[in-house]
Amino acid sequence: MKKIILACLAVMSLCFAELRVDTQEKKVDIGFFIGGGIGVGANAMNFLSIPDTVTGALYDKNISYASFVASIKAGIYHYFTPMIGLRGYYNLDLNVLPMDEFSVNGQSITPYIFSASHTINADVIVNVFTHGNIDVAVIGGIGMGAVAGEFLAKNDTLFYSFNEVKSFLDFEFRFNLGARAMFDKKYGVEFMMKLPVVGTTAWKNATVQSIASAKYSPYYFTIDFVMERF
């Protein structure tokens, strides 16, 4: 009887050890991450209902401007397997957009758009290459939120508000695409592209040089430093 009991205990011990190993292999890899970086923006401006200087007919005008972008983000990640993960996070993009200089009463004026994009994002992370302590992944996802901004004019070093244009607030929906290199599964560098689906209404029914309204679509390209498992 004693031998039977000892045999049963041995079998139970082996089963428990196997279960423990299996549980460790299926451990959920979840945690917080933070990131921040800088980059550039490509801002497609669409000015509507501009009168022709000769005929007076209304027409649209499309111009692109470059801008400076600063980005920060913070959120949570979950790796389903060593290859595939998902992350959700808040992202703030600050965009400083200078436009074409013009003259008013002999003074040189440069209009600026200062905007802040607040989005909640969900990205899928797929590791495509691993070598030593380096993991290379591609990233794809979406972001939704709001963009808020205002127009300011710069004369020399002085910024002031346009009288005709107020601050704006609009919905934002965009796609996130990028690539990432992680080192020691803790620190990484990401190249991110944030591509808007719909344009932002910067102003509407204003009287800035007889422009009825304007939309702009900010495409952001940033290099971010990220930290996981800290």
N, C-alpha and C positions, 0 to 999 in steps of 0.2 A: 504493500500500500504506500509505504514511504517513497519507494522508487517511482510509483505512478504519479504521486504528488510532485516530486522533484522534476519529473519529465514534463508535467503540465506547466510548472512554473518556468522551466527553461523555454518551452514553446511560447508562452505568453511574453517572456522577456524579449525573445527574438522578434515577435510580432510588434511589440511596443517600439523596439529600436528601429524597425523598418518604417513604422508609422511616423516616428519622430523625424527620420531622414526625409520622408516624403513631404511632411509638413514644412520642413525647412526649405525644401526645394520649391514649394509653392508659396513661400512667404511673399506677402504683398509689399511691393516696393513703392512706398508713397511718402511724400514729403513736400516741403515748401521750397520755393526758389525766388530769387530776386535778380534783376538785371537792369542795365542802363547803358546808353550809348549815344552817339551822335551820327549825323548823316546829312543827306541833302534831300530836297524835295523837287519834283518836277510838277509845276502847277499849271494846268491847262485852264486858262481863263476864257470864258465865253461871254462877251458883251452883247447885249440884245438891244435892237432898235436905236442904232446910232444914225443920225441924219447925215447924208452925203453933203459935203461942203459946197458942191456945185448944183446938184439937182434937187437936194432936199429929201430924196427918197431914203427910206429906212433900210438898214441892212445890219447883218450880224458880223461880229469880228471875233476871231479866235487867236489868242496869243498864249505862248507858254513862257513862264518865268521860273527861274531857279530860286531855291530858298534854303535856309539853314534849319535843321531839325535836331531837337534833343528829345530823347525818349527814355522813359523809365517804366518798369513793369514788376509786378509781384503776384505770385499765385501758388497753386498747388499742382503737383504732377503725380502720375500713377503709371508705372510700367507693368503692363500685362505679361510681357515676356521680355527677355533681354533685348529683343529686337524692336518691339512695338510699345509705344507709350502714348499717353494722352495728358494734356495739361490745360488747365483753365486759369485765367489770370486777368487782372486789371492792367490796362496800358494807357499811359499818358504820353502824347506826342505834342511838343511845343514847336510851332512852325512860325518862322520869321520870314516874311515874303516882301522884298522890295520890288516895286514896279517901275515903269518908265518915268523918267524925270520930265517935268514940264515947267513952263514959266508963267507966273501970275504977277502982273504989274512989275515986271522986271526982276522978280525974285524967283530963284530956282527952288522948285518944290518936288520932293520925291514921296509918292504915296507908299504906305506900308500896310500889309495885313498881318496882324498878330493874332494867332489862333491857338486854341488848345483842344485837342481831340481826346475825349474820354471814352474808352471802349472796354467792353467785357468780351474776352476772346476764348476760343477753344481751338487748340492745335493738335494734330496728330504728328507724332515723332516716329520716324522709321530709321533705325540704325542700318546703314548700308555697308559699313566697313569698320573693322576693328583690328588694331595692331598694337600689341603691348598695352599701354595705359591710355591709348588714344581711340576714341569712338567718333566716327563721322556719321552724321544723320541728315536726312532731308526733313523739312517741316512744311506742313500745309494745314490751313484752317480758315476760320472766319472770325470777324469781329463786328460787334454792333454797339452803338452808343450815340453820343452827341458831340458836335463840334461847335465851339463858341469862339467868337472873335470880334475884332473891331478894326476899323480903318483909322490910321493915323497919318498925318503928313509931316515930313521932316524938312525943315528949313535950316541949313547949316547943322547945328547940333540940337536944335529945338524940335520936339515932337508936340503936335497938337491935333485935336480932333477935327474931322471934316464936319462942317455944319449940316450938310445935306445927308450924310450917311450915319446911321446909328449902328450900334453893335448888333451882331447877328447870332442866331442860335438855330441849328438845323440837325436833323437826324443823319447818322452816318452808318453805312454798311459797307464792309470791305472784305477782300480776300487777303490772307497772309500766306506768303511763300518765302522759303528760305533754306539755308543750310547751316549746319553747326558742327563744330569740332569740340569735343569734351576731353579734358585731361584729368586722369585719376577719378573719373566719374563725379567730379566735384566742381571743376572750373571749366568754363567754355567760352568760345567766341562764336557769335551768330551773325550771319549776314541775312537781314530781313527785308523783304519787299512788301509794302502794304498798299494794295491796289483798290481804289474806291469803285464801287458799283454804280452809285449815283452821285451827281454833282451836288455841291453845297451852294445854296442860294446866299450869296454874300450881301446883296442888297436888292430891293425891289421897289419900283415906283419912286425912285429917287430922281434928282435933277442934276446929277453930276455930269457936266458937259453934255446935257440932253440924253444921257444914257438911261433907258427905262429900267433895266435890271442887269444883273451880272451873276453868273454862276462860275464856280471854280472847282476843279477836281484835283486835290493834292495827292500825288503819288510819292510815298516816302521810301527812301532807301537808307537803312541804318546799319551800322556795325555795333553790336551790343556785347558787353561782357556780362556773363551770367554765372551764378553760383547756385549749386544744389548740395544737399546733404551737409549743410553747415551747422 
